[in-house]
């Protein structure tokens, strides 16, 4: 009976490890994407503010 549980653990270990690696990679990608979008939105808002200020001065 000990061989049964040992074989069960050894057969599930690769699947669990691959699942954890996949989860970690996807989590990293999603966090990087969210950070990039936030940074891009901040830069775009700053540029729009500069443009509005320049148009206000010109008027």
MODELLER restraints for C-alpha pairs under 7 A, 6 or more apart:
rsr = mdl.restraints
at = mdl.atoms
